[in-house]
Amino acid sequence: MVNPAQDYVLDVLKKSNYERTCQCPPTHINCLTAKEWLVSQIGVWQFIYEKRDIRDKNKHPATFPISLAKKIISLFTHEGELVIDPFVGSGTSLVAAQDLNRHCAGFDLNKDYIDLCNERLSQQTAFNRSNQIAIQDDARNIDQYIEPNTVSLIWTSPPYSNLLNRARKNKSRKDRHNEQFGKVEQYSQDERDLGTYPIDKWALAMGDIFKRMLPLLKTKAHCVINVPDFWMDNKRITLHIALIEEMRKLGYELRNTIIWDRTNIVNNIGIFGWPSNYITMGTTFEYLLDFCKPPTPQVAEDS
């Protein structure tokens, strides 16, 4: 049964027209200029934070720059089209979509994060001709809100398995005993929260969520997921490989692997493992995994 809040959201989404509102030629797959397109072809990306970005870990433990979300949304959609973020967190995807005149629906379990999303959206509405809405609900229920074949992009940075669900040791920082030392920075301890799951359970849960969302995507539309690999219990956890394998099983096609080089925004880097251990190499980049929904195979007619 649909509750009043869900009924309101459904009404907003149904009134939205997800067709292009730009003046791009029909054959163009985004609104980028040739110069902007060229820059996007480089497979290693860097971004900087701006004043509107959330950097306070007390508000949210793991944020990404608005500039990153804007680049992804610009590359894979046109103005007026629909973007979905199933793990919206602090609302950066919604802010980016607002800037770019894209419709966007973001989902999160945590009411505090939904309130933060709405606060950020209320701060800048000029020139916005589309709807951005934050929805407090499980990502497993997204197909109850969105019609099939209407989504032009799924873009998200999900919880990274149970990476944050442990006390911080700050081994990679020069100032190890700062205010984060010993803290558990997890989003919640909700049993539905993927951030509490070990990697095997996490991959299966991600599969369940993205299986439900595949029919919502338009054919050839993209799904971009930001994940890192990390170390836990002296083992390298290859989160991006687990995710690629699971997404391929579901029918998504891996199109590109982009490296988000974070060296320009990482502060106070320690001497990782020197002089006797390599375990922390590669902690200053993350993966942007670009999948798409392939066309349905044509069944040959009997002769």
C-alpha positions as CSV (number, residue, x, y, z in Angstrom):
1,M,0.0,0.0,0.0
2,V,1.3,3.4,-1.0
3,N,1.7,5.8,2.0
4,P,1.0,9.6,1.7
5,A,4.7,10.5,1.3
6,Q,5.2,7.9,-1.4
7,D,2.0,9.0,-3.1
8,Y,3.3,12.6,-3.2
9,V,6.6,11.5,-4.7
10,L,4.8,9.4,-7.4
11,D,2.7,12.4,-8.3
12,V,5.8,14.6,-8.7
13,L,7.6,12.0,-10.8
14,K,4.6,11.3,-13.0
15,K,4.2,15.0,-13.8
16,S,7.8,15.2,-15.0
17,N,8.5,15.0,-18.7
18,Y,11.8,13.1,-19.1
19,E,12.3,14.0,-22.7
20,R,15.2,16.3,-23.9
21,T,14.6,20.0,-23.4
22,C,17.9,21.0,-25.1
23,Q,18.3,22.0,-28.7
24,C,20.9,19.2,-29.5
25,P,20.6,17.4,-32.8
26,P,18.8,14.0,-32.4
27,T,22.0,12.0,-33.0
28,H,24.0,13.7,-30.2
29,I,24.2,11.5,-27.1
30,N,24.8,14.5,-24.7
31,C,25.0,18.3,-24.6
32,L,28.7,18.6,-24.5
33,T,30.8,20.7,-27.0
34,A,33.5,19.0,-28.9
35,K,36.1,20.5,-26.6
36,E,34.3,19.2,-23.5
37,W,33.9,15.8,-25.1
38,L,37.6,15.6,-25.8
39,V,38.6,16.3,-22.2
40,S,36.2,13.6,-21.1
41,Q,38.0,11.0,-23.2
42,I,41.0,11.0,-20.8
43,G,40.6,7.9,-18.7
44,V,42.0,9.5,-15.5
45,W,40.0,12.3,-13.9
46,Q,40.7,14.8,-11.1
47,F,38.2,17.1,-9.4
48,I,38.3,19.8,-6.8
49,Y,35.8,20.7,-4.1
50,E,33.9,24.0,-4.0
51,K,32.2,25.9,-1.2
52,R,28.9,24.1,-1.6
53,D,30.5,20.7,-1.1
54,I,30.0,18.8,2.1
55,R,33.3,18.1,3.8
56,D,32.2,17.7,7.4
57,K,32.3,14.0,8.2
58,N,29.9,14.6,11.1
59,K,27.3,15.4,8.5
60,H,28.2,12.6,6.1
61,P,31.3,10.2,6.3
62,A,31.9,9.8,2.6
63,T,31.1,12.5,0.1
64,F,32.3,13.3,-3.4
65,P,32.6,16.6,-5.2
66,I,29.8,18.3,-7.0
67,S,32.2,18.6,-10.0
68,L,32.4,14.8,-10.2
69,A,28.6,14.4,-10.3
70,K,28.3,17.2,-12.9
71,K,30.8,15.6,-15.2
72,I,29.1,12.2,-15.1
73,I,25.6,13.6,-15.6
74,S,26.8,15.9,-18.4
75,L,28.6,13.1,-20.2
76,F,25.7,10.6,-20.2
77,T,22.5,12.7,-20.3
78,H,20.7,15.6,-22.0
79,E,18.9,18.5,-20.3
80,G,15.4,17.4,-19.2
81,E,16.3,13.7,-18.8
82,L,16.0,11.6,-15.6
83,V,18.9,10.6,-13.3
84,I,18.6,8.2,-10.4
85,D,20.9,7.9,-7.4
86,P,19.9,4.9,-5.3
87,F,22.3,5.9,-2.5
88,V,22.0,9.6,-2.5
89,G,23.6,10.3,0.9
90,S,24.2,14.1,1.3
91,G,22.5,14.9,-2.0
92,T,25.5,15.8,-4.2
93,S,23.9,14.2,-7.2
94,L,20.7,16.2,-6.7
95,V,22.6,19.5,-6.5
96,A,24.5,18.6,-9.6
97,A,21.3,17.7,-11.5
98,Q,19.8,21.0,-10.3
99,D,22.7,22.9,-11.7
100,L,22.4,21.0,-15.0
101,N,18.6,21.1,-15.4
102,R,18.2,17.3,-15.2
103,H,15.4,15.6,-13.3
104,C,16.8,13.5,-10.4
105,A,15.4,11.2,-7.8
106,G,17.7,10.2,-4.9
107,F,17.0,7.5,-2.4
108,D,18.4,6.9,1.1
109,L,17.4,5.1,4.3
110,N,18.6,7.8,6.6
111,K,16.2,10.6,7.4
112,D,19.0,12.9,8.5
113,Y,20.6,12.6,5.0
114,I,17.2,13.3,3.3
115,D,16.9,16.4,5.4
116,L,20.4,17.5,4.4
117,C,19.5,16.9,0.7
118,N,16.4,19.1,1.0
119,E,18.4,21.8,2.8
120,R,21.0,21.9,0.0
121,L,18.4,21.9,-2.7
122,S,16.6,24.8,-1.1
123,Q,19.7,27.0,-1.3
124,Q,19.8,27.3,-5.1
125,T,16.7,27.0,-7.3
126,A,17.3,29.8,-9.9
127,F,17.1,28.8,-13.6
128,N,16.1,25.2,-12.6
129,R,13.4,23.9,-14.9
130,S,13.4,20.3,-13.6
131,N,12.5,18.3,-10.5
132,Q,15.0,17.0,-7.9
133,I,13.6,15.0,-5.1
134,A,15.0,13.2,-2.1
135,I,13.1,10.1,-1.0
136,Q,13.6,8.2,2.3
137,D,13.3,4.6,1.2
138,D,15.2,1.5,0.6
139,A,17.0,1.3,-2.8
140,R,15.3,-2.1,-3.2
141,N,12.0,-0.3,-3.7
142,I,13.0,2.1,-6.4
143,D,11.0,0.2,-9.1
144,Q,7.8,1.2,-7.1
145,Y,8.5,4.8,-8.0
146,I,9.9,4.9,-11.5
147,E,8.4,3.7,-14.7
148,P,10.3,1.2,-17.0
149,N,12.4,2.7,-19.8
150,T,12.4,6.2,-18.4
151,V,15.8,6.6,-16.8
152,S,18.7,8.0,-18.8
153,L,21.4,7.5,-16.1
154,I,21.9,5.7,-12.8
155,W,24.8,7.4,-11.0
156,T,25.8,6.6,-7.5
157,S,28.5,6.1,-4.9
158,P,27.2,3.2,-2.7
159,P,28.4,2.2,0.7
160,Y,31.7,0.4,0.3
161,S,30.8,-2.9,1.9
162,N,31.7,-2.7,5.6
163,L,34.8,-0.5,5.0
164,L,33.5,2.2,7.4
165,N,31.9,-0.1,9.9
166,R,34.9,-0.3,12.1
167,A,37.0,1.9,14.3
168,R,39.4,4.1,12.4
169,K,43.1,3.5,13.0
170,N,44.3,6.4,10.7
171,K,47.3,4.4,9.5
172,S,47.5,6.5,6.3
173,R,47.6,9.8,8.1
174,K,50.5,11.7,9.5
175,D,48.3,12.9,12.3
176,R,47.0,9.6,13.4
177,H,45.4,10.7,16.7
178,N,43.1,13.3,15.2
179,E,39.3,13.7,15.9
180,Q,38.5,10.7,13.6
181,F,40.8,8.3,15.5
182,G,38.8,5.3,16.9
183,K,35.5,6.5,15.4
184,V,33.1,4.2,13.5
185,E,32.1,6.4,10.6
186,Q,29.3,4.2,9.3
187,Y,26.1,5.6,7.9
188,S,23.9,3.6,10.2
189,Q,23.5,0.2,11.8
190,D,20.2,-0.4,10.0
191,E,20.1,-4.1,8.9
192,R,19.2,-2.9,5.4
193,D,22.3,-0.7,5.2
194,L,24.8,-2.2,2.7
195,G,27.6,-0.6,4.6
196,T,27.2,-3.2,7.3
197,Y,27.6,-6.1,4.9
198,P,30.8,-8.2,4.3
199,I,31.8,-8.2,0.6
200,D,30.0,-11.4,-0.4
201,K,26.7,-10.3,1.1
202,W,27.3,-6.8,-0.2
203,A,27.7,-8.0,-3.8
204,L,24.5,-10.0,-3.7
205,A,22.6,-7.1,-2.2
206,M,23.9,-4.8,-4.9
207,G,22.9,-7.4,-7.5
208,D,19.4,-7.5,-6.1
209,I,19.1,-3.7,-6.2
210,F,20.5,-3.2,-9.7
211,K,18.5,-6.1,-11.1
212,R,15.4,-4.3,-10.1
213,M,16.6,-1.1,-11.7
214,L,17.8,-2.5,-15.1
215,P,14.2,-2.4,-16.6
216,L,13.9,1.2,-15.6
217,L,16.8,2.2,-17.8
218,K,16.3,3.2,-21.4
219,T,18.1,1.0,-23.9
220,K,21.8,2.0,-24.2
221,A,21.4,4.2,-21.1
222,H,24.3,4.2,-18.7
223,C,24.8,3.2,-15.1
224,V,28.0,4.6,-13.4
225,I,29.1,3.4,-10.0
226,N,31.9,4.8,-7.9
227,V,33.8,2.2,-5.8
228,P,37.3,1.8,-4.4
229,D,39.3,-1.3,-3.4
230,F,40.6,-1.3,0.1
231,W,42.6,-3.2,2.7
232,M,40.9,-5.1,5.6
233,D,42.5,-7.7,7.9
234,N,45.7,-7.5,5.9
235,K,43.9,-8.5,2.7
236,R,43.2,-6.5,-0.5
237,I,39.4,-6.3,-0.9
238,T,38.8,-6.0,-4.7
239,L,35.4,-4.4,-4.5
240,H,35.4,-3.2,-8.1
241,I,36.0,-6.8,-9.4
242,A,33.2,-8.2,-7.2
243,L,30.8,-5.5,-8.6
244,I,31.8,-6.0,-12.2
245,E,31.2,-9.8,-12.0
246,E,27.8,-9.3,-10.3
247,M,26.6,-6.6,-12.8
248,R,27.6,-8.7,-15.8
249,K,25.5,-11.6,-14.4
250,L,22.5,-9.3,-14.3
251,G,22.8,-8.2,-18.0
252,Y,24.7,-4.9,-17.6
253,E,27.5,-4.4,-20.1
254,L,30.8,-2.9,-18.8
255,R,31.7,-0.1,-21.2
256,N,34.5,1.9,-19.5
257,T,36.6,1.9,-16.4
258,I,37.6,5.5,-15.4
259,I,40.1,6.2,-12.6
260,W,39.2,9.0,-10.2
261,D,42.6,10.3,-9.2
262,R,42.2,11.8,-5.7
263,T,45.8,12.8,-5.1
264,N,45.0,16.5,-5.4
265,I,42.3,16.4,-2.6
266,V,43.9,13.9,-0.1
267,N,45.5,15.7,2.8
268,N,48.2,14.7,5.3
269,I,49.3,11.5,3.5
270,G,51.5,9.3,5.7
271,I,54.4,7.1,4.6
272,F,52.3,4.1,3.5
273,G,54.0,0.9,4.8
274,W,57.5,2.2,4.7
275,P,60.0,0.5,4.9
276,S,58.7,-3.1,5.1
277,N,55.2,-3.4,3.7
278,Y,53.4,-2.4,0.4
279,I,49.8,-2.8,1.8
280,T,48.6,0.7,1.4
281,M,49.6,1.4,-2.3
282,G,46.7,2.6,-4.4
283,T,44.7,4.3,-1.7
284,T,44.5,7.6,-3.5
285,F,42.3,6.6,-6.4
286,E,38.8,5.1,-6.9
287,Y,37.0,3.4,-9.8
288,L,34.2,4.9,-11.9
289,L,32.6,1.8,-13.4
290,D,30.6,2.7,-16.5
291,F,27.9,0.1,-17.4
292,C,25.1,0.3,-20.0
293,K,21.8,-1.5,-20.7
294,P,22.5,-3.3,-24.0
295,P,19.8,-3.7,-26.6
296,T,17.5,-6.7,-26.3
297,P,18.9,-9.4,-28.6
298,Q,16.7,-9.9,-31.7
299,V,15.2,-13.3,-32.0
300,A,15.6,-14.6,-35.6
301,E,12.3,-15.5,-37.2
302,D,11.7,-18.9,-38.5
303,S,12.2,-19.1,-42.3
